Amino acid sequence: MKRRKAREYALQFLYALDFIQISEDIKSNDIREKLNTFWHEAQEMDSEIIKFAENIVLGTLDNCQKIDSIIQLAAENWTMLRMAAIDRNILRFAAYEILFKKDIPPAVTINEALEIAKAYSTIESASFINGILDKIAKNMSLEKSGTT
C-alpha cells in the first residue's frame, strides 16, 4: 500500500507540474523546492513513501523526452497533448518504471497504473493505459531477447 500511495503522490505532483512546463528543462533546485512545498501541503511524514515517490518523479522528469517518445510510438494515432493530462502522467510514471526500474516487474507496474487510473480517471482510460503500457513492456521484452 505504501508504494501505491507513493505512486498516487507522484501522479499528483507530475499532473500539477504538467500544467507548468513538464516538457521544458526545469532546474533541479526548482523541482526540489516544489517537492518540499508539495510534501508540506500533503502533510506526508512516511519517509518510505516520500523516497519512492520522489524517485519516480525525478526519474520520470529526468527521462521525460525519451519516455514521451516511447509512449508516442506505442500510442498509435494519439499525440501526447491529445491525451487527458491524468492519463498522460500515469503513462509517464509507469513507463519510467517499466523502462528504468528493473527491480519492479512490468506486470506489477501495469497493474498499479490501472488501479490508479480507475481511481483518478475513467474505466475507458484504464483500458487505454493498459494497451499502451502492455505494448511498451512487450517491446522491451523483445529488445532484451534480441528479436527486434
Kinemage of the C-alpha trace (Angstrom):
@kinemage 1
@onewidth
@group {chain A} dominant
@subgroup {mainchain}
@vectorlist {calphas} color= white
{ca met a 1} P 0.000 0.000 0.000
{ca lys a 2} L 2.913 2.371 0.622
{ca arg a 3} L 4.078 2.091 -2.971
{ca arg a 4} L 0.568 2.702 -4.293
{ca lys a 5} L 0.298 5.807 -2.135
{ca ala a 6} L 3.736 6.922 -3.366
{ca arg a 7} L 2.648 6.415 -6.979
{ca glu a 8} L -0.500 8.438 -6.316
{ca tyr a 9} L 1.620 11.251 -4.901
{ca ala a 10} L 3.930 11.020 -7.922
{ca leu a 11} L 0.894 11.310 -10.195
{ca gln a 12} L -0.401 14.329 -8.289
{ca phe a 13} L 2.967 16.065 -8.491
{ca leu a 14} L 3.554 15.279 -12.168
{ca tyr a 15} L -0.018 16.295 -13.013
{ca ala a 16} L 0.433 19.670 -11.309
{ca leu a 17} L 3.821 20.144 -12.948
{ca asp a 18} L 2.362 19.267 -16.352
{ca phe a 19} L 0.373 22.491 -16.269
{ca ile a 20} L 3.518 24.492 -15.616
{ca gln a 21} L 6.044 23.129 -18.099
{ca ile a 22} L 6.926 19.459 -17.736
{ca ser a 23} L 8.351 19.280 -21.246
{ca glu a 24} L 10.800 22.125 -20.670
{ca asp a 25} L 14.000 21.854 -18.702
{ca ile a 26} L 13.194 22.599 -15.099
{ca lys a 27} L 16.112 23.285 -12.798
{ca ser a 28} L 16.620 20.664 -10.115
{ca asn a 29} L 16.549 23.399 -7.453
{ca asp a 30} L 13.089 24.410 -8.656
{ca ile a 31} L 11.924 20.791 -8.527
{ca arg a 32} L 13.355 20.317 -5.041
{ca glu a 33} L 11.595 23.484 -3.876
{ca lys a 34} L 8.319 22.360 -5.458
{ca leu a 35} L 8.669 18.895 -3.884
{ca asn a 36} L 9.310 20.421 -0.455
{ca thr a 37} L 6.201 22.561 -0.816
{ca phe a 38} L 4.225 19.553 -2.071
{ca trp a 39} L 5.215 17.393 0.932
{ca his a 40} L 4.475 20.215 3.340
{ca glu a 41} L 0.979 20.648 1.888
{ca ala a 42} L 0.361 16.881 1.696
{ca gln a 43} L 1.482 16.512 5.314
{ca glu a 44} L 3.044 13.162 4.460
{ca met a 45} L 5.539 12.011 7.077
{ca asp a 46} L 6.378 8.466 5.950
{ca ser a 47} L 9.948 8.569 4.631
{ca glu a 48} L 9.490 5.360 2.583
{ca ile a 49} L 6.549 6.853 0.708
{ca ile a 50} L 8.351 10.138 0.145
{ca lys a 51} L 11.544 8.424 -1.055
{ca phe a 52} L 9.734 6.134 -3.505
{ca ala a 53} L 7.516 8.944 -4.830
{ca glu a 54} L 10.473 11.280 -5.323
{ca asn a 55} L 12.414 8.542 -7.093
{ca ile a 56} L 9.524 8.131 -9.538
{ca val a 57} L 9.055 11.880 -10.019
{ca leu a 58} L 12.743 12.674 -10.527
{ca gly a 59} L 13.331 9.655 -12.756
{ca thr a 60} L 10.302 10.500 -14.862
{ca leu a 61} L 11.369 14.122 -15.231
{ca asp a 62} L 14.997 13.228 -15.994
{ca asn a 63} L 13.874 10.883 -18.774
{ca cys a 64} L 10.710 12.674 -19.890
{ca gln a 65} L 11.686 13.213 -23.530
{ca lys a 66} L 12.645 9.572 -24.016
{ca ile a 67} L 9.563 8.371 -22.134
{ca asp a 68} L 7.262 10.623 -24.159
{ca ser a 69} L 8.746 9.412 -27.443
{ca ile a 70} L 8.286 5.763 -26.416
{ca ile a 71} L 4.700 6.421 -25.320
{ca gln a 72} L 4.088 8.266 -28.590
{ca leu a 73} L 5.302 5.269 -30.610
{ca ala a 74} L 3.089 2.889 -28.633
{ca ala a 75} L 0.042 5.170 -28.770
{ca glu a 76} L -0.801 4.905 -32.434
{ca asn a 77} L -2.992 7.752 -33.679
{ca trp a 78} L -2.697 9.644 -30.383
{ca thr a 79} L -0.489 12.630 -29.607
{ca met a 80} L 0.701 13.320 -26.084
{ca leu a 81} L -1.242 16.586 -25.983
{ca arg a 82} L -4.440 14.850 -27.096
{ca met a 83} L -4.316 12.521 -24.085
{ca ala a 84} L -6.016 13.570 -20.865
{ca ala a 85} L -3.421 15.060 -18.512
{ca ile a 86} L -4.123 12.423 -15.839
{ca asp a 87} L -3.692 9.595 -18.345
{ca arg a 88} L -0.564 11.166 -19.836
{ca asn a 89} L 1.089 11.373 -16.429
{ca ile a 90} L 0.053 7.877 -15.362
{ca leu a 91} L 1.623 6.661 -18.599
{ca arg a 92} L 4.771 8.683 -17.926
{ca phe a 93} L 5.490 7.388 -14.451
{ca ala a 94} L 4.503 3.817 -15.327
{ca ala a 95} L 6.660 3.882 -18.468
{ca tyr a 96} L 9.516 5.182 -16.333
{ca glu a 97} L 9.121 2.203 -14.007
{ca ile a 98} L 8.915 -0.284 -16.890
{ca leu a 99} L 11.922 1.169 -18.681
{ca phe a 100} L 14.219 2.058 -15.799
{ca lys a 101} L 13.200 0.264 -12.574
{ca lys a 102} L 14.486 -3.247 -13.121
{ca asp a 103} L 13.519 -4.309 -9.577
{ca ile a 104} L 9.797 -3.911 -10.314
{ca pro a 105} L 8.164 -6.429 -12.674
{ca pro a 106} L 6.342 -4.698 -15.554
{ca ala a 107} L 3.140 -6.593 -14.677
{ca val a 108} L 3.167 -5.037 -11.194
{ca thr a 109} L 3.716 -1.562 -12.616
{ca ile a 110} L 0.925 -2.013 -15.162
{ca asn a 111} L -1.495 -3.307 -12.528
{ca glu a 112} L -0.717 -0.388 -10.223
{ca ala a 113} L -1.143 2.107 -13.075
{ca leu a 114} L -4.530 0.589 -13.924
{ca glu a 115} L -5.747 0.769 -10.331
{ca ile a 116} L -4.648 4.391 -10.110
{ca ala a 117} L -6.302 5.152 -13.458
{ca lys a 118} L -9.571 3.643 -12.206
{ca ala a 119} L -9.372 5.828 -9.099
{ca tyr a 120} L -8.330 9.080 -10.780
{ca ser a 121} L -9.581 8.782 -14.345
{ca thr a 122} L -12.098 6.543 -16.101
{ca ile a 123} L -12.616 2.872 -16.904
{ca glu a 124} L -12.026 3.715 -20.569
{ca ser a 125} L -8.763 5.379 -19.598
{ca ala a 126} L -7.673 2.237 -17.780
{ca ser a 127} L -8.136 0.226 -20.984
{ca phe a 128} L -6.262 2.853 -22.995
{ca ile a 129} L -3.395 2.927 -20.493
{ca asn a 130} L -3.278 -0.867 -20.324
{ca gly a 131} L -2.892 -1.147 -24.091
{ca ile a 132} L -0.054 1.359 -24.260
{ca leu a 133} L 1.859 0.057 -21.241
{ca asp a 134} L 1.435 -3.532 -22.403
{ca lys a 135} L 2.892 -2.581 -25.782
{ca ile a 136} L 5.838 -0.804 -24.127
{ca ala a 137} L 6.519 -3.802 -21.865
{ca lys a 138} L 6.321 -6.251 -24.772
{ca asn a 139} L 8.643 -4.111 -26.896
{ca met a 140} L 11.143 -4.007 -24.031
{ca ser a 141} L 10.909 -7.752 -23.635
{ca leu a 142} L 11.528 -8.219 -27.356
{ca glu a 143} L 14.527 -5.893 -27.222
{ca lys a 144} L 16.003 -7.837 -24.305
{ca ser a 145} L 15.582 -11.127 -26.118
{ca gly a 146} L 17.129 -9.637 -29.254
{ca thr a 147} L 14.151 -10.362 -31.523
{ca thr a 148} L 13.577 -6.815 -32.706
